[in-house]
Each structure stands twice: as structure tokens, then as C-alpha cells.
Amino acid sequence: MTRSAQRRAPLRSDRAWMAEGACVGKSQLFFAPNAEEGRPRPAWSAEPAKAVCGRCPVRDACRDWALRTHQDHGVWGGLDEVERRALRRRARNQTGAGSPAERAS
């Protein structure tokens, strides 16, 4: 195995759960149109996506991965980007980790 393949292997196995997600084939529910490009978000609700997450067998793995990899857009593991930022902020504040600027984000 090449060195670059060795570096990629953990990422592939780390995301094996994705194939089992209740969201497979439903990405339009999970990402607000144009949100990734920084344009104003149109009327979009995370609730339909969160309902799919509510019955998903890999919800916890999805949420953990999204938090660990700092996913900035969409619904992952039943949480939208605002909820994930709040969880990361609380965790940093509880541990005192990070700079003051990081703890404020």
C-alpha cells in the first residue's frame, strides 16, 4: 500500500457508516440551496431532514463525525450547523481549550 493510500484508508473506514444512513439519496433535504456559497439562505427548514435522522440507525456516528470534522453546512446526525457550533462552543468552554477567539466561535 502506498503512503498516500495509507493516509486515506482511515478516512474511508471512518465513513463506512454513511452507506447505512436513512438519508442515502435524499441530500436535497439536508443542505439548504446556495448556503455553501455564502449566499442568503432561501426559506428552508431543517425539520424534514431531522425527521429522517430521527429514524436513522447511524445517527450517532453521523453526528460524531460531523462534530469531529467541523461540517459547516447542512444537517448531520440530527443537528444543523448552528446546533453543532453551539455544542462545540460549549465543549471548548467546559474544557477551557482553545484561544478566546476559538471559544467565541
DSSP file (Angstrom, degrees, kcal/mol; ACC not computed):
  #  RESIDUE AA STRUCTURE BP1 BP2  ACC     N-H-->O    O-->H-N    N-H-->O    O-->H-N    TCO  KAPPA ALPHA  PHI   PSI    X-CA   Y-CA   Z-CA
    1    1 A M              0   0    0      0, 0.0     5,-0.0     0, 0.0     2,-0.0   0.000 360.0 360.0 360.0 133.6    0.0    0.0    0.0
    2    2 A T     >  -     0   0    0      1,-0.1     4,-2.2     4,-0.0     5,-0.2  -0.275 360.0-110.7 -71.3 162.1    1.4    3.4   -0.9
    3    3 A R  H  > S+     0   0    0      1,-0.2     4,-1.8     2,-0.2     5,-0.1   0.901 119.1  49.6 -61.0 -42.0    1.9    6.0    1.7
    4    4 A S  H  > S+     0   0    0      1,-0.2     4,-1.8     2,-0.2    -1,-0.2   0.881 109.8  51.9 -66.8 -35.6   -0.9    8.2    0.4
    5    5 A A  H  > S+     0   0    0      1,-0.2     4,-2.0     2,-0.2    -1,-0.2   0.881 107.1  53.5 -65.8 -37.0   -3.3    5.2    0.4
    6    6 A Q  H  < S+     0   0    0     -4,-2.2    -1,-0.2     1,-0.2    -2,-0.2   0.889 108.7  49.3 -63.4 -38.3   -2.3    4.5    4.0
    7    7 A R  H  < S+     0   0    0     -4,-1.8     4,-0.5     1,-0.2    -1,-0.2   0.861 114.4  45.1 -68.8 -34.3   -3.3    8.1    4.9
    8    8 A R  H >X S+     0   0    0     -4,-1.8     4,-1.9     1,-0.2     3,-0.6   0.794  95.1  77.6 -79.7 -28.2   -6.6    7.8    3.1
    9    9 A A  H 3X S+     0   0    0     -4,-2.0     4,-2.3     1,-0.3     5,-0.3   0.879  91.3  50.9 -53.5 -47.7   -7.6    4.4    4.4
   10   10 A P  H 3> S+     0   0    0      0, 0.0     4,-2.2     0, 0.0    -1,-0.3   0.874 108.8  53.4 -61.0 -33.5   -8.7    5.6    7.9
   11   11 A L  H <> S+     0   0    0     -3,-0.6     4,-0.9    -4,-0.5    -2,-0.2   0.914 109.0  48.6 -66.4 -40.9  -10.9    8.2    6.3
   12   12 A R  H >< S+     0   0    0     -4,-1.9     3,-0.8     1,-0.2    -1,-0.2   0.944 115.7  42.4 -63.6 -47.6  -12.6    5.6    4.2
   13   13 A S  H >< S+     0   0    0     -4,-2.3     3,-1.1     1,-0.2     4,-0.3   0.824 107.9  61.5 -69.7 -29.6  -13.3    3.2    7.1
   14   14 A D  H 3< S+     0   0    0     -4,-2.2    -1,-0.2    -5,-0.3     3,-0.2   0.745 109.8  42.0 -66.1 -22.8  -14.3    6.2    9.3
   15   15 A R  T X< S+     0   0    0     -4,-0.9     3,-1.8    -3,-0.8     4,-0.4   0.221  76.8 109.7-109.7  14.2  -17.1    6.9    6.9
   16   16 A A  G X  S+     0   0    0     -3,-1.1     3,-1.1     1,-0.3     4,-0.3   0.815  70.8  67.3 -58.8 -30.3  -18.3    3.4    6.2
   17   17 A W  G >  S+     0   0    0     -4,-0.3     3,-1.9     1,-0.2     4,-0.3   0.748  81.1  78.9 -61.8 -24.6  -21.5    4.1    8.2
   18   18 A M  G X  S+     0   0    0     -3,-1.8     3,-1.4     1,-0.3    -1,-0.2   0.833  84.0  60.3 -57.8 -34.4  -22.6    6.6    5.6
   19   19 A A  G <  S+     0   0    0     -3,-1.1    -1,-0.3    -4,-0.4    -2,-0.2   0.712 104.8  50.8 -66.3 -19.3  -23.8    3.8    3.3
   20   20 A E  G <  S+     0   0    0     -3,-1.9    -1,-0.3    -4,-0.3    -2,-0.2   0.401  83.5 122.6 -98.6   1.0  -26.3    2.7    6.0
   21   21 A G    X   -     0   0    0     -3,-1.4     3,-1.4    -4,-0.3    32,-0.1  -0.328  66.6-133.1 -68.6 144.4  -27.8    6.2    6.6
   22   22 A A  T 3  S+     0   0    0      1,-0.2    -1,-0.1    30,-0.1    31,-0.1   0.641 105.0  65.4 -66.0 -14.1  -31.5    6.7    6.3
   23   23 A C  T >   +     0   0    0     -5,-0.1     3,-2.8     2,-0.1    -1,-0.2   0.506  66.0 132.6 -88.9  -5.7  -30.6    9.8    4.2
   24   24 A V  T <  S+     0   0    0     -3,-1.4    -5,-0.0     1,-0.3    -6,-0.0  -0.250  82.5   9.8 -53.4 123.7  -28.9    8.0    1.3
   25   25 A G  T 3  S+     0   0    0      1,-0.0    -1,-0.3     3,-0.0     3,-0.1   0.509 111.2  88.6  85.3   6.0  -30.4    9.5   -1.8
   26   26 A K    X>  +     0   0    0     -3,-2.8     3,-2.2     1,-0.1     4,-0.5  -0.037  37.7 133.7-124.2  31.4  -32.1   12.4    0.0
   27   27 A S  H >>  +     0   0    0      1,-0.3     4,-1.1     2,-0.2     3,-1.0   0.760  62.8  72.0 -59.8 -25.7  -29.3   15.1    0.1
   28   28 A Q  H 34 S+     0   0    0      1,-0.3    -1,-0.3     2,-0.2    21,-0.1   0.772  97.0  52.5 -61.3 -23.4  -31.8   17.8   -1.1
   29   29 A L  H <4 S+     0   0    0     -3,-2.2    20,-0.4     1,-0.2    -1,-0.3   0.754 109.4  48.9 -78.1 -24.6  -33.4   17.6    2.4
   30   30 A F  H << S+     0   0    0     -3,-1.0    45,-1.9    -4,-0.5     2,-0.4   0.595 105.0  52.8 -98.8 -13.3  -30.1   18.0    4.2
   31   31 A F  S  < S-     0   0    0     -4,-1.1    -1,-0.1    43,-0.2     3,-0.1  -0.983  76.6-128.7-131.4 125.0  -28.4   21.0    2.6
   32   32 A A    >   -     0   0    0     -2,-0.4     3,-1.6     1,-0.1     4,-0.5  -0.490  41.1-101.0 -67.4 133.0  -30.0   24.4    2.1
   33   33 A P  T 3  S-     0   0    0      0, 0.0    -1,-0.1     0, 0.0    -5,-0.0  -0.313 101.1  -0.7 -56.1 134.3  -29.6   25.5   -1.6
   34   34 A N  T > >S+     0   0    0      1,-0.1     5,-1.3     7,-0.1     3,-0.7   0.359  94.9 117.6  69.5  -3.6  -26.8   28.0   -2.0
   35   35 A A  G X 5S+     0   0    0     -3,-1.6     3,-1.4     1,-0.2    -1,-0.1   0.878  71.8  56.6 -62.1 -35.4  -25.9   28.1    1.7
   36   36 A E  G 3 5S+     0   0    0     -4,-0.5    -1,-0.2     1,-0.3    36,-0.0   0.801 102.0  55.6 -66.7 -28.3  -22.5   26.7    0.9
   37   37 A E  G < 5S-     0   0    0     -3,-0.7    -1,-0.3     2,-0.1    -2,-0.2   0.426 116.1-111.7 -86.0   3.1  -21.7   29.6   -1.4
   38   38 A G  T < 5S+     0   0    0     -3,-1.4    -3,-0.2    -4,-0.3    -2,-0.1   0.545  72.3 137.2  81.2   6.2  -22.4   32.1    1.3
   39   39 A R      < -     0   0    0     -5,-1.3    -1,-0.3     1,-0.1    -2,-0.1  -0.451  69.2 -77.2 -79.7 160.0  -25.5   33.5   -0.4
   40   40 A P        -     0   0    0      0, 0.0    -1,-0.1     0, 0.0    -3,-0.1  -0.298  52.3-114.4 -57.7 138.4  -28.6   34.2    1.6
   41   41 A R        -     0   0    0     -3,-0.1     3,-0.1    -6,-0.1    -7,-0.1  -0.591  27.4-134.7 -76.1 128.1  -30.4   31.0    2.5
   42   42 A P        -     0   0    0      0, 0.0     2,-0.4     0, 0.0    -1,-0.1  -0.211  51.9 -60.1 -71.0 173.6  -33.8   30.8    1.0
   43   43 A A  S    S+     0   0    0    -11,-0.0     2,-0.4     2,-0.0     0, 0.0  -0.411  80.7 154.5 -57.1 113.6  -36.8   29.7    3.1
   44   44 A W        -     0   0    0     -2,-0.4     2,-0.4    -3,-0.1   -12,-0.1  -0.997  31.1-152.5-147.5 138.8  -35.5   26.2    4.1
   45   45 A S        -     0   0    0     -2,-0.4     4,-0.4     1,-0.1    -2,-0.0  -0.948  11.3-156.9-118.6 136.0  -36.4   24.1    7.1
   46   46 A A  S  > S+     0   0    0     -2,-0.4     4,-2.6     1,-0.2     5,-0.2   0.582  77.3  91.5 -79.7 -10.9  -34.1   21.6    8.7
   47   47 A E  H  > S+     0   0    0      1,-0.2     4,-2.1     2,-0.2    -1,-0.2   0.876  80.9  51.4 -60.6 -42.9  -37.1   19.8   10.2
   48   48 A P  H  > S+     0   0    0      0, 0.0     4,-1.5     0, 0.0    -1,-0.2   0.923 114.0  45.9 -60.3 -40.1  -37.7   17.3    7.3
   49   49 A A  H  > S+     0   0    0    -20,-0.4     4,-2.4    -4,-0.4    -2,-0.2   0.920 110.6  52.5 -65.6 -43.3  -34.1   16.3    7.4
   50   50 A K  H  X S+     0   0    0     -4,-2.6     4,-1.8     1,-0.2    -1,-0.2   0.832 104.8  56.6 -63.1 -31.3  -34.1   16.0   11.2
   51   51 A A  H  X S+     0   0    0     -4,-2.1     4,-0.6    -5,-0.2    -1,-0.2   0.897 107.4  48.1 -65.9 -39.7  -37.2   13.7   10.9
   52   52 A V  H >< S+     0   0    0     -4,-1.5     3,-1.3     1,-0.2    -2,-0.2   0.921 110.5  52.1 -64.2 -43.6  -35.2   11.4    8.7
   53   53 A C  H >< S+     0   0    0     -4,-2.4     3,-1.8     1,-0.3    -2,-0.2   0.853  98.0  67.4 -60.1 -34.7  -32.3   11.5   11.2
   54   54 A G  H 3< S+     0   0    0     -4,-1.8    -1,-0.3     1,-0.3    -2,-0.2   0.740 108.8  35.8 -61.0 -23.3  -34.8   10.6   14.0
   55   55 A R  T << S+     0   0    0     -3,-1.3    -1,-0.3    -4,-0.6    -2,-0.2   0.171  91.7 120.9-113.4  17.3  -35.2    7.1   12.5
   56   56 A C    X   -     0   0    0     -3,-1.8     3,-1.0     1,-0.1     4,-0.2  -0.670  54.8-150.0 -88.7 132.0  -31.6    6.6   11.3
   57   57 A P  T 3  S+     0   0    0      0, 0.0     3,-0.2     0, 0.0    -1,-0.1   0.661  98.3  43.4 -73.3 -14.7  -29.6    3.7   12.6
   58   58 A V  T 3> S+     0   0    0    -38,-0.2     4,-2.4     1,-0.1     5,-0.2   0.093  74.2 120.3-116.5  23.1  -26.3    5.6   12.2
   59   59 A R  H <> S+     0   0    0     -3,-1.0     4,-2.7     1,-0.2     5,-0.2   0.889  75.7  49.1 -56.0 -44.7  -27.4    8.9   13.6
   60   60 A D  H  > S+     0   0    0      1,-0.2     4,-2.6     2,-0.2    -1,-0.2   0.919 112.1  47.5 -65.1 -43.4  -24.8    8.9   16.5
   61   61 A A  H  > S+     0   0    0      2,-0.2     4,-2.4     1,-0.2    -1,-0.2   0.897 113.4  50.0 -62.9 -39.6  -21.9    8.0   14.2
   62   62 A C  H  X S+     0   0    0     -4,-2.4     4,-2.6     2,-0.2    -2,-0.2   0.935 112.1  46.0 -63.6 -48.8  -23.0   10.7   11.8
   63   63 A R  H  X S+     0   0    0     -4,-2.7     4,-2.3     2,-0.2     5,-0.2   0.921 113.4  49.6 -62.2 -44.8  -23.3   13.4   14.5
   64   64 A D  H  X S+     0   0    0     -4,-2.6     4,-2.6    -5,-0.2    -1,-0.2   0.918 112.2  48.1 -61.3 -43.7  -19.9   12.5   16.0
   65   65 A W  H  X S+     0   0    0     -4,-2.4     4,-2.5     1,-0.2    -2,-0.2   0.923 111.0  50.5 -63.2 -44.6  -18.3   12.6   12.5
   66   66 A A  H  <>S+     0   0    0     -4,-2.6     5,-2.1     1,-0.2     4,-0.4   0.889 113.8  45.1 -62.5 -39.7  -19.8   16.0   11.7
   67   67 A L  H ><5S+     0   0    0     -4,-2.3     3,-0.7     3,-0.2    -1,-0.2   0.913 114.6  48.0 -68.6 -43.0  -18.6   17.4   15.0
   68   68 A R  H 3<5S+     0   0    0     -4,-2.6    -2,-0.2     1,-0.2    -1,-0.2   0.843 118.4  39.8 -67.3 -34.3  -15.2   15.9   14.7
   69   69 A T  T 3<5S-     0   0    0     -4,-2.5    -1,-0.2    -5,-0.2    -2,-0.2   0.333 107.2-123.2-100.6   6.7  -14.7   17.1   11.1
   70   70 A H  T < 5 -     0   0    0     -3,-0.7     2,-0.3    -4,-0.4    -3,-0.2   0.914  30.0-163.3  54.2  52.3  -16.3   20.5   11.6
   71   71 A Q      < -     0   0    0     -5,-2.1    -1,-0.2     1,-0.2     5,-0.1  -0.531   4.9-167.8 -66.1 124.2  -19.0   20.2    9.0
   72   72 A D        +     0   0    0     -2,-0.3     2,-0.4    12,-0.0    -1,-0.2   0.606  59.4  49.0 -93.5 -13.3  -20.2   23.8    8.4
   73   73 A H  S    S+     0   0    0      7,-0.1   -42,-0.0     8,-0.1    -1,-0.0  -0.940  89.9   6.2-133.2 149.2  -23.3   23.2    6.3
   74   74 A G  S    S-     0   0    0     -2,-0.4     2,-0.5   -45,-0.0   -43,-0.2  -0.084  86.7 -52.1  84.3-178.7  -26.4   21.0    6.4
   75   75 A V        +     0   0    0    -45,-1.9     2,-0.4     5,-0.2     5,-0.2  -0.873  52.2 174.3-101.3 127.5  -28.0   18.6    8.8
   76   76 A W  B >   -A   79   0A   0      3,-2.4     3,-1.7    -2,-0.5   -17,-0.0  -0.994  69.3  -8.8-134.6 125.1  -25.8   15.8   10.2
   77   77 A G  T 3  S-     0   0    0     -2,-0.4   -14,-0.1     1,-0.3     3,-0.1   0.792 129.4 -54.5  61.0  28.6  -26.8   13.4   12.9
   78   78 A G  T 3  S+     0   0    0      1,-0.2     2,-0.4   -29,-0.1    -1,-0.3   0.483 117.0 105.6  85.9   2.7  -30.0   15.4   13.6
   79   79 A L  B <   -A   76   0A   0     -3,-1.7    -3,-2.4     4,-0.0    -1,-0.2  -0.935  58.3-143.6-118.7 138.6  -28.2   18.7   14.2
   80   80 A D     >  -     0   0    0     -2,-0.4     4,-2.3    -5,-0.2     5,-0.2  -0.371  40.4 -92.0 -87.5 177.7  -28.0   21.7   11.9
   81   81 A E  H  > S+     0   0    0      1,-0.2     4,-2.3    -7,-0.2     5,-0.2   0.842 125.3  52.3 -62.5 -34.6  -24.9   23.9   11.6
   82   82 A V  H  > S+     0   0    0      2,-0.2     4,-2.1     1,-0.2    -1,-0.2   0.918 110.8  47.5 -67.0 -43.0  -26.0   26.3   14.4
   83   83 A E  H  > S+     0   0    0      2,-0.2     4,-2.1     1,-0.2    -2,-0.2   0.884 111.9  50.2 -66.2 -38.5  -26.6   23.4   16.8
   84   84 A R  H  X S+     0   0    0     -4,-2.3     4,-2.4     2,-0.2     5,-0.2   0.916 109.7  50.4 -66.8 -41.7  -23.3   21.8   16.0
   85   85 A R  H  X S+     0   0    0     -4,-2.3     4,-2.6     1,-0.2    -2,-0.2   0.913 109.9  51.2 -61.0 -41.5  -21.4   25.1   16.5
   86   86 A A  H  X S+     0   0    0     -4,-2.1     4,-2.6     2,-0.2    -1,-0.2   0.906 109.8  49.3 -63.5 -41.9  -23.1   25.6   19.9
   87   87 A L  H  X S+     0   0    0     -4,-2.1     4,-2.4     2,-0.2    -1,-0.2   0.924 112.5  47.3 -63.5 -43.8  -22.1   22.1   21.0
   88   88 A R  H  X S+     0   0    0     -4,-2.4     4,-2.4     2,-0.2    -2,-0.2   0.910 112.3  50.5 -63.6 -40.8  -18.5   22.7   20.0
   89   89 A R  H  X S+     0   0    0     -4,-2.6     4,-2.6     2,-0.2    -2,-0.2   0.930 110.9  48.3 -62.8 -45.8  -18.5   26.0   21.8
   90   90 A R  H  X S+     0   0    0     -4,-2.6     4,-2.3     1,-0.2    -1,-0.2   0.915 111.3  50.6 -60.8 -43.0  -19.9   24.5   25.0
   91   91 A A  H  X S+     0   0    0     -4,-2.4     4,-1.7     1,-0.2     6,-0.3   0.912 112.0  47.0 -63.2 -42.2  -17.3   21.7   24.9
   92   92 A R  H  X>S+     0   0    0     -4,-2.4     4,-1.8     1,-0.2     5,-1.0   0.918 112.6  49.4 -64.7 -42.9  -14.5   24.2   24.4
   93   93 A N  H  <5S+     0   0    0     -4,-2.6    -2,-0.2     1,-0.2    -1,-0.2   0.863 110.2  51.0 -65.8 -35.6  -15.8   26.4   27.2
   94   94 A Q  H  <5S+     0   0    0     -4,-2.3    -1,-0.2     1,-0.2    -2,-0.2   0.855 119.1  36.0 -70.0 -34.5  -16.1   23.5   29.6
   95   95 A T  H  <5S-     0   0    0     -4,-1.7    -2,-0.2    -5,-0.2    -1,-0.2   0.625 101.5-130.3 -93.1 -13.9  -12.6   22.3   29.0
   96   96 A G  T  <5 +     0   0    0     -4,-1.8    -3,-0.2     1,-0.2    -4,-0.1   0.627  56.5 150.1  74.0  12.3  -11.1   25.7   28.7
   97   97 A A      < +     0   0    0     -5,-1.0    -1,-0.2    -6,-0.3    -2,-0.1  -0.392  35.6  26.8 -78.7 155.0   -9.4   24.6   25.4
   98   98 A G  S    S-     0   0    0     -3,-0.1     0, 0.0    -2,-0.1     0, 0.0   0.046  93.0 -61.5  85.7 166.2   -8.7   26.9   22.5
   99   99 A S     >  -     0   0    0      1,-0.1     4,-2.6     4,-0.0     5,-0.2  -0.335  53.3-102.1 -77.6 165.7   -8.0   30.6   22.3
  100  100 A P  H  > S+     0   0    0      0, 0.0     4,-1.3     0, 0.0     5,-0.1   0.873 125.2  53.1 -57.0 -36.1  -10.5   33.2   23.4
  101  101 A A  H  > S+     0   0    0      2,-0.2     4,-0.7     1,-0.2     3,-0.1   0.906 110.0  47.1 -66.1 -40.7  -11.4   33.7   19.7
  102  102 A E  H >4 S+     0   0    0      1,-0.2     3,-0.8     2,-0.2    -1,-0.2   0.895 110.1  52.7 -67.0 -39.3  -12.0   30.0   19.2
  103  103 A R  H 3< S+     0   0    0     -4,-2.6    -1,-0.2     1,-0.2    -2,-0.2   0.781 107.1  53.6 -67.9 -24.8  -14.1   29.8   22.3
  104  104 A A  H 3<        0   0    0     -4,-1.3    -1,-0.2    -5,-0.2    -2,-0.2   0.658 360.0 360.0 -82.0 -16.1  -16.3   32.6   21.0
  105  105 A S    <<        0   0    0     -3,-0.8    -1,-0.2    -4,-0.7    -2,-0.2   0.494 360.0 360.0 -80.1 360.0  -17.0   31.0   17.6
